[in-house]
Amino acid sequence: MGKAPSSRSVHPKLAVTLGDPRGIGPEVVPKALATLAPDLPEESVLVLGPEGSDPALAPYESVGVWDGTEAGAGKVTVDAIRKGVDLALRGEIGAIVTGPSHKPAIQAAGWRVPGQTELLQQLSRVEAVGMLMCAERTRVGGPLRVLLATTHIPLKSLFEHLTPDLLLQQARLLSSALSEDWGFTDPRIGICAVNPHASDGGLFGTEEAELLRPVVDQLNRENLSVEGPLPADTIFRRALDGKLDAVVAPYHDVGMAAFKSVSFGTGVNVTLGLPFIRTSPDHGTAFDIAGTGRADPTSTREAILLAARLAHQRFDTQIGQR
């Protein structure tokens, strides 16, 4: 049975980017940092963003001037991430927390990537990454960790992307992260089915028998603790009850619907497979409320705390601590 590590009070240094300057990132980051002062020493955090946005709550480094355009917003968003990645790859920080970005702005700045996850993969030059949605506390109590095997694709093209190789890759990334970063000794992973009732022995499809079951068998042969395929209407309850440490969801909405139902506002997006820790809040730029003072910093606060915890777990002997 997997066992999570106890919380620690000492953390390695991490960088926090403000995200798109037009969104709520420049508001929620200072709010989150203000609440974290007792738990996170000021010198443990470096904030990265455009000139003129210094929250004055931690060391700040400007990555340039925002020129007021969408492309310019994308440029300073990316430049902050690039700076954070550079520091991480040089071993100067253990984690990056990225503020909410606007995908069209990033593309307007010349980066043809679907989002920050793929941008980080490209900048870090790693072969594979995984998108793990994590809530260490939920509305029903227990934690929920959901890896999205496929992300932003149309449902009609799911089986062009959901292959045995992809599922094996993602489950291995997940198991490694749960062991290395969370400290689980024998992480228990559930593979979520695609069809209703996991197809009920083939009554509602063949994907469970032909695609998912062989993947589970292979992972078990590798001595990973993997169950499934388990029906979507029960697997998340099993995780919330503590019977699974994480779930692999076959497509975006089956995972996100369950995840946000129990964790909206407290969830964290964790990128697996990088040579450093990366987290971000589970919400977007919220342009409609930016500048009104109404943005909730809870998810950003959780992202910073989780990044610090995971970085300390992974880099315990490599990153200087207070």
N, C-alpha and C positions, 0 to 999 in steps of 0.2 A: 504494500500500500504506500502511495506517495505521501510524503510529509513536507509541508511548507516550512521554510526557515522562520525563525523568530525575527521580529523587526529589529533594526540596529539604529543607533543614534548617530553614527559617524558616516559621512557620505563623501565619495570622491567628487571632483569638480564636474559640473555639467554646464552646457550652453543651452539657452532658451532663445528661440527666434520669435520675433513679434508677428510674423506672417504678413498678410496683405495689409498695407497701411490704411486702407479704406474700410477694413472690417473691424471686428471686435477684439482682435488679437492685442493691439496696443492698449486696450482697456482691461482685458481679463488677466494678462500677464502681471501687471502691477498689483491688481487686486489679489491674485493668488500669492505672489511673493510677500505681500504685506501680512497675509495670514500665516505664512510659513516661517517667519522670522525666528520663533522659538525652536523650530525643528531643523532648520536648514541654515547653517552659518552663511553669512553674506558672501564670504570669500569663496564659497563652494559653487557659486552661480555666476555665469557670464551671460549678459543679455546682448543679443545681436539684432540690429535693426537700422532703419534709415536715420539720417541726421535729423535732430530735433525731436526724437521720440524717446529720449532717455527717461525711464521711470524713476531714476534716482534712488533705487532700492537695492542695487547690486552694481558691480562693475559693468560698464556699457561700452560697446564698440560699434561705431557707425560703419555701415557698409556702403555709404553713398547717399546722395540726395534723391528723393523721390520727385520727379518732374511734374507730377499731377496727372499723368496719363495712365491708361490701363497697362500698356506695355511697360511703363516705368514702374508701376506697382508690382508687376511680375518680376521685373529685373531686381528690385531690392529684396523681394521675397526670396528669389533664388540665390542672390548674392549672400544673404544671411545664412542660408543652408550650406552653400559652398564653403563659407568660412568655417562653419561648425564642423563640416566633414573634414576639412583640412586639419583643424585642431585635433579632431578625434584620430585621424590616421597618423598624426605625429605623436600620439600618446599623451597629449596635454589635457584632454578631457576624456571622461568615460562614457558620456551620454549626451544626446541632443534631444531637446524637446522642441518640436516645431509648432508654431502658431498656425491658425487656420489660413489656408491659401485659397486662391481663386483660380481654378484650372484654366479658364480662357485667358487670364492675365499671364500665367506662366507660358502658355503657348504663344501669346502675343509677343512675349519677350524672346521668342525664338527656340523654346525648348519643346520638342514634339514628344511629350510624355503625357500619359493619362493623369498623373498626379504626383504628389510628393514621394510616395513609396517607390515608384519607378525612377524618379529623379535621383533619389538616394542610392538606389541600386546602380544606376549609371555612374554616378560620381564615385561610388566606392568600388566599382569594377568587380562586383561579385556576380556569380552565375545565377543564383536563385535567391529569392526573398519570399517571405510569407507575411500575410496581413492577419494579425491576431487581434481580435477585439477582446479586451480584458476589463473586467470589473471585479476588483478584489472584495468589494461589498456591493450587495444588490438590495432591491426593495424587499426581497424575501429572505435576506440574511446571507446565505452562502455565496461564494464567489462563482463567477461564470467566465470561462475563457473559450472563445470560439474562433477557430482559424477558418478563414474563407478560402477554400481551395481554388475557387474562381472568383473574380471580383466584378469589375464593371463590364459585363458582356450581356447581350440580349439572351433571354432564356431560350429562344428558339435555336441558338447556336451552342447551347451548353455542351453537347456531346462532341463538338469539334474541339473543345478545350479540356474537358474532364476525361483524362486518359489515365491508364494505370501508372504510367511514368510520373505524371503530375501528382497523383494522389500519394504515391510512394515518396516522392521528393518532399511534399508538404508535410506529411506525417513524420518523416525523419527530422525535418527542420523543427517541428513542434516538440518532438520528444527530446531533441538535443537542447532546445531552449529551456524546457521545463526542468531538465536536469542541471544545466550549467548556470542559468540565470535565476530560476526560482528555487533551486536546491532540492527538488523532489528526488528521492532515491530510486523510485520505480514508478515513473509517471504513468497514469492510466488514461488512455485516450479512447474516445468513442468515435466511430465513423458513422455519420448520419446518412440514412438512406435517401434515395431520390424519389421513389414512388410511395404512394399511400401504403401504410402498414408494412413498409419494407417489402412490398409486392405480394405479401401473403403467399409465399411459395410459388410465385410466377403468375398469379392471377391478374396482377396489375402491372406487369412489366418484367423484363428480364435483366435489367441493369444490375440489380442486387446480386444475382447469381453469376452473371457473366463479367461484370466490371468490379464491383465492390468487394465481394467475398474473396476472390483471389488476391486482392491487395491486402486484405486483413490477414489472410493465411501467410502471405509472404512476410509481412511485418512481424508476425508471431514467430516465424522461423528465424528472424533476426533477433529474437529475444526481447522485442518491444511488447509492452502490455497494451494491446489494442483489441477492442471489442467492436462487433458490428457485422454487417450494417444494421443499425438500430433505427426504428421508426422516428421520424421527425417530431411526432406528437408526444413522444415520451423521453427522448434522449436528453433534452435540455433539463427536464425535471430531474433526471438521474444525476446530471452534473451539479445542479443546485443542491441536491441532497448529499453531495460529497462522495458519490459512488464513481465519479469520473473527474479527473483533473482538468480535462479539456476536451472539446468536441471539434472534429473536422466537419465543416458544413460544405456540401457539394456546390452550392451556388449562393450568391450574395444575399438574396432576400430571405431565404429560409433561415440563415444564420442571423442576419441583422434584425429581422422581425422579433425573434426570440430574445436577442441580446438587448435591444433597446426597450423592449417591454418591461424589463426588470432593472435596467441600469441607466435610463436616459438621464443625462446630466452628470453622471459619475463615471461613465465609461472612458476607456483609454485605448487608443490604437497603438499597437506595438509592432514594429517591423522586425521580423525574424530574419536571420541569415547575414546580417551586417557585422563587421568587425568591431562594432560599438553598439551601445544601446540607443534605440530611438523610440520615443513615444510622442503622441500628440493627443489633444482632446478629441472627443468623438463627435464634434460638431463642426459646422462650416463657418464662413465669414460673417453670416448674419448681417448683411448690409442694411437690412431694414431697421435694425435697432442700434447700429453703430453710432457712437457719439451721444447716445441718450443717457448713458449711465446705468442702463437696465441689464446689461449682460451679466450672466451668472458665471463666476470664475471656478466653480466646483470641479468641472472636468479638467481644466488646466491645472488646478491644484493637484488633482489626483495623478495627472500625467507627470508632473514634476516629482511628486513623492515616489511614484513607481519607478521612474527613471533612476532616481538616486538609489533606491533599494536594489534594483537589478544591477546597476553598475557596480555597486559595492560588492554584491555577491559574485559577479564575474571577475572584477579586477581587484579583489581583496589585497593581493600582494603586489599589484602593479601600479596602482594610482595612489598618490600621496593623500593621506587623510589628516584631519585636524586632531 
